[in-house]
Amino acid sequence: MQVSQQAQHQADGRFAPGASGNPLGRESRAAKLARRDARAAELAAEFGGLDALTAVERVMIQQAAELLLGNPRSAEDKVRYANTIARLLGAVRKRRGEREPHVPLRERLAAESVR
């Protein structure tokens, strides 16, 4: 019904001011939270799942998931989102005592020269 009404109102190919081009409307809050929780579960899998995290770590993972689902408006915002996500995940790693394995520079250079 709504689609046929929209077709009548947009004879020139444009929507009237204030009218949406999305017949389904906005995504509901419950759907947004479900998407965020699914992404948070993906991120938390690296740390043993959401149940293995403390409350603070869980909040950090959820914040990172929200940023991943966000829509940065500029290139600068994309960099800010990426840096913030990296910092949040790094903070969770640090709290859990996990560290990236340190590979000395000589070994990295030797591995690259072999290629």
N, C-alpha and C positions, 0 to 999 in steps of 0.2 A: 504494500500500500504506500509506504513512505517513498519508495524508489520511484513509483509512477508520479507521485506528487512532485518530487524533485525534478523529474524530467519536464514536467509542465512549467516549473518555475525557472528553469535554466535554458530557455530557448536559445539564448545567445551563447551558451557554453559556460557561463559564469554563475556562481551562486549569489543570491541576494545577500546584502550586508547582514551579518548576524546569523546566517544560515550555514550549517555545517555541510561539508562535502563527505563526511563519514556517516553513513546511515546507521552504523552500530553505536555511535556515540563514543564517549570517553571510556577508557578501561576502568573497571570498578576498583575500588581500594583493595578488595579481597583478591582480585586477580593480580594486582601489582604486588601485594604481599606474597602471594603464592609464587610468582616469578622470582622475587627476591629470595625467598626461602629455598627455592630450587637451586639458584645460583650459589647461595651461601653453602648449601650442602655439597655442591661440586668443589667449592674452594676448601671446605673443611675436610674433605676426603683425604687430602694430603697430610692432615694432622690427626687422622684416626676417626674422623666424623665429628659431627656437632656434639654428640654426647660425651666425647672425650675432652672437650674444651671447658674451660672455666667460663663464668658468666661474662667477665671482661673480654676474654678472647672471642667469645661468641658475638659480642657486640661489635668488636673490630671486624670480624668476618662479615657480619651483616652490613656494616658501613661500606666495606669494600665491594660487596655484592650490589648495593644500591648505586654506587659509583659506576660499576660495570654496566648497569642497566640504564644509566643516565644518558643524556644527549648533550654532549658539550657543544657550545655554540661557535667556538672559534678554535683555531689551531693551538692557541695559548691555553685554552681550557682543556683541550685534549691532553696536553703535556702535564698540566696540573692534575688532572684525573689520574693519569698513569703514575705520576710520582706519588700521589697520595695512596693509591692502591698498593704500590710497592712498599711504601713505608708501613702501612697497616699490616700487610702480610709479614713484613720483616719484623715488626714488633711482636706478632704472634709467635714467629719462630724464636725470637730472642727470649720471650717469656717461657717458652717450652724447653729452652736450652739447646735447641737445634741450631747447627751452624752449617753454612755452606762449606764443603771441604776445601781447604786451602791448598792450592797447587802453586808451588814456587814459580816465579817468572822464568827461570832457566828451563824448567820442564815444559812449560807452555810453549816457549820459543823453540825448543828442540822438537816438540810434537808438530809444530807448524812447519818446520824446515823439512821434516820427513815427507810431508804431503807433496 
